[in-house]
Amino acid sequence: MFIGLERLHLLTNRAAHEVFVYVYPYPTSFLICDSFVVGPKHEGYRVRVADGCTGHYWLGAPTEGSKFSTFDRDEVGDPYYNWAKNHGFGWWYNAKVPKELRYEHMTVLIRRKD
């Protein structure tokens, strides 16, 4: 279920949340961040906080300052490569991740920390 970026922003700004990211077909690959906060729409739903991250950064970890990219709104800044269009889904893409990585799907779990 996708809750939407606006709700994600509202949730993560009210209380501390952690995020778990798992991508398929890489069965042992995951990323966990102890603290995760998403900014509002006028900021492009940029990642405000992604602290205490452990795991596989090559997955395309949501890095602080990155904006949410979609096929029609590329926020990465590479004029020759649209991450969301080429990977098939929106995300806080990082241009440092190898472009040849292909995910069949990504699971993102967010949990309040209290």
C-alpha positions as CSV (number, residue, x, y, z in Angstrom):
1,M,0.0,0.0,0.0
2,F,1.3,3.4,-0.9
3,I,0.3,6.1,1.6
4,G,1.3,9.1,-0.6
5,L,4.1,11.6,-0.2
6,E,2.0,14.2,1.6
7,R,0.9,11.7,4.3
8,L,4.5,10.4,4.5
9,H,5.6,14.0,5.1
10,L,3.0,14.6,7.8
11,L,3.8,11.3,9.5
12,T,7.6,11.7,9.7
13,N,7.4,15.3,10.8
14,R,5.2,14.5,13.8
15,A,7.3,11.8,15.4
16,A,10.6,10.0,14.9
17,H,10.4,7.2,12.3
18,E,12.8,4.6,11.0
19,V,12.8,3.2,7.5
20,F,13.6,-0.3,6.1
21,V,14.3,-0.7,2.4
22,Y,14.5,-4.1,0.7
23,V,14.9,-4.6,-3.1
24,Y,14.2,-7.7,-5.1
25,P,16.0,-9.6,-6.7
26,Y,18.8,-9.0,-4.1
27,P,17.6,-11.2,-1.3
28,T,20.2,-10.3,1.3
29,S,20.3,-6.6,0.5
30,F,18.6,-4.1,2.7
31,L,19.0,-0.7,4.2
32,I,17.8,0.6,7.6
33,C,17.8,4.2,8.7
34,D,17.2,5.0,12.4
35,S,15.7,8.4,11.6
36,F,13.8,9.4,8.5
37,V,12.0,12.7,7.8
38,V,10.5,13.9,4.5
39,G,9.9,17.6,3.8
40,P,6.7,19.1,2.3
41,K,5.6,19.4,-1.3
42,H,7.0,22.9,-1.9
43,E,10.5,21.3,-1.1
44,G,9.9,18.5,-3.6
45,Y,9.4,16.0,-0.7
46,R,13.1,16.1,-0.2
47,V,14.7,13.9,2.5
48,R,15.3,16.2,5.4
49,V,16.8,13.5,7.7
50,A,18.3,10.1,7.0
51,D,20.4,9.3,10.0
52,G,21.9,6.1,11.4
53,C,21.7,4.3,8.1
54,T,23.3,0.8,7.9
55,G,23.2,-1.8,5.2
56,H,23.7,-1.6,1.5
57,Y,24.0,2.0,0.2
58,W,24.3,0.8,-3.4
59,L,20.6,0.2,-3.2
60,G,19.9,3.8,-3.7
61,A,19.6,5.0,-0.1
62,P,17.5,8.1,0.3
63,T,20.2,10.7,1.1
64,E,19.6,14.0,2.8
65,G,18.7,16.7,0.4
66,S,17.5,14.4,-2.4
67,K,14.1,15.2,-3.9
68,F,11.5,12.6,-4.9
69,S,11.8,11.9,-8.6
70,T,9.1,10.5,-10.9
71,F,9.1,9.7,-14.6
72,D,7.7,13.2,-15.4
73,R,9.6,15.1,-12.8
74,D,13.3,14.1,-12.7
75,E,15.0,15.6,-9.7
76,V,18.4,14.0,-9.9
77,G,19.9,16.5,-12.3
78,D,21.4,14.2,-15.0
79,P,20.1,15.5,-18.3
80,Y,20.9,12.2,-20.1
81,Y,19.3,9.7,-17.7
82,N,15.9,9.8,-16.0
83,W,16.2,7.4,-13.1
84,A,12.4,7.0,-12.4
85,K,11.6,6.5,-16.0
86,N,14.4,3.9,-16.5
87,H,13.8,2.1,-13.3
88,G,10.0,2.1,-13.4
89,F,9.1,3.8,-10.1
90,G,9.5,7.1,-8.2
91,W,12.2,7.3,-5.5
92,W,14.8,9.6,-3.9
93,Y,17.4,8.5,-6.4
94,N,21.1,9.2,-6.0
95,A,23.2,9.7,-9.1
96,K,26.1,7.9,-7.5
97,V,24.3,4.6,-7.6
98,P,25.4,2.4,-10.7
99,K,22.8,2.9,-13.4
100,E,22.9,-0.7,-14.4
101,L,21.2,-1.8,-11.2
102,R,17.7,-3.0,-11.9
103,Y,15.1,-3.7,-9.3
104,E,12.0,-5.8,-9.9
105,H,10.4,-4.2,-6.9
106,M,11.2,-2.3,-3.8
107,T,9.6,-2.7,-0.4
108,V,9.8,0.3,2.0
109,L,8.6,-0.1,5.6
110,I,8.3,2.9,7.9
111,R,7.8,2.5,11.6
112,R,7.3,5.1,14.4
113,K,10.1,4.8,16.9
114,D,8.2,5.3,20.2
